[in-house]
Amino acid sequence: MFSPLTRKRFRNFWRIRRARVSLIVLSVLFLISLFAEFVCPFRPNDVTNVAELELYRTVRVSIVPEMHVGRLDVTPDLSIVRPICCDTFLAPNEHSFSRAFTFPDAMRDSLTKRFAGKACDKETFVITPTATGTQFIRSALAVLPKIEAREKPTTARILLRQSDEIAVPFQLRFRRNAEGVPYSIDQKEWLARVPESARTEILNMVSRTFKGEAPNQQFDWSQVKETQLGSVSVSCARDEISWPYPPVGKHFMGFDEAGHDVFAHVVYGMRIAMLFGLLLVIWAIFGGIVFGALQGYFGGWVDILGQRVTEIWSALPFLYVMIFVGSALGRSFALLLICYGLFNWIGIAAYMRAEFLRLRHMTFVEAAKCQGLSPRRIIFSHILPNALTPLITLFPFILIGAISSLTALDFLGFGLPPLTPSWGGLLKQAQEYRWAWWLILFPSLALFTVMILSVLVGEGLRDAFDPRQQNHLE
């Protein structure tokens, strides 16, 4: 069927290494998707039992350093009156502010002015506890609020807060091994930020959390040399298993919103997308060749009538037609293929018409007419083999358009029926569960791989069939 020039160009295509490798990889992926039943350990509609994932359940341990603040009033002799939340800064037997802290002379002068009834601006002082002071905070910030001039007060208010820099809260995740012993997933952070003296107690809290409890405990890490966290609050919470769920174990691509394996959906979705694209391309090529050949070969009123029909048909809104047909007849693979095929041949027909208009006046066509050959034989045996260049070079790009259109329709909800594995369906779920990164990553990666391989094959065919590249390829 192919002319000698076309066969020569195919040989040039196989000499282009990048396109050849891309075609081989794309063919291998398609074969893998065809035998998805043997490749995927799970079926796309198999719902995973939550009990099977019990080993992968995690516990989150939140470690929050405490911010210490307090308030108290002092009398002129610096005795404490009405202390609030000051246990962290003062020892239980402290009744005098002067005995609890060592404070600078500037603060004494400010207190003297305040007890004298003078106006004072807001002032902040760094004070350090005495030997009888607290063991938690090495120093504190004493804030004296702004006051206006007034009669001599009997008390002065002091706000206390921790002066040490507050460490950033952090979380650790724990999981159980096959023996049921909890271990930290973030092992490096666990060893670096949690002192050894507290690890056993935290592991006990994690074990209790796995059993359904929610313990909360405070630790004093101020005396530990490896950390400067001081007093911290440690709380544990067990992560419940809900769909979608991230990748674990054999389900290395995670689960979708219904508990289905994403890997199975990606592989089965590739098979459906590739079959849809190939069938659509075959129909587009057949319809485009027939319609374009008739227009280009006969010309005249046949060409004019065909052009008007093509213009009217191409003006119909494809998406609206799909919505109407889907609402009236339901959604199915065959119906989607037929509806899309009714519009996909127009581009091929235009290319074939142009090629036939160019070739019908060639010498070999005139010679065939003089021999009395039928129009059918002239079209398919003489003109068509020499008009396949745009058809062959457009083949991969038509395939890309078909696959991307199917994915887009599934994403919009007008494509394949529900529960049918598809890349667009997974991406639609990812729009709802935006934190589920695996629903975005793996379908997008599969779609990108197929499209980039098809583009590389198309570029190789275009270079092989480009007359300007023939001398370079030879």
Protein Blocks (a to p, Z undefined) as FASTA:
>chain_A
ZZfklmmmmmmmmmmmklmmmmmmmmmmmmmmmmmmmmpmbdfklccdfklmmmmpccdd
ddddddddddddddfkopaehiehklmmpcfklcbfklmpccdfklmmmmmmmmnopacd
dddddddddfklcfkbmbdcddddddddddddfbdcdddddfbdcdddddddddddfkop
acdfklmlmmmmmcfklmmmmmmmmmmmmnopacdddddfklpmkbcnlpaddddddddd
ddddddehjllnopafkopafklmmmmmmmmmmmmmmmmmmmmmmmmmmmmmmmmmngmm
llmmmmmmmmmmmmpcfklmmmmmmmmnopafklmmmmmmmmmmmmmmmmmmmmmmmmmm
pmklmmmmmnopafklmmmmmmmmmmmmmmmmmmmmmmmmmmmmmmmmmmnopaccehia
cfklmmmmmmmmmmlmmlmmmmmmmmmmmmmmmmmmmmmmmmmmmmklmmmmZZ
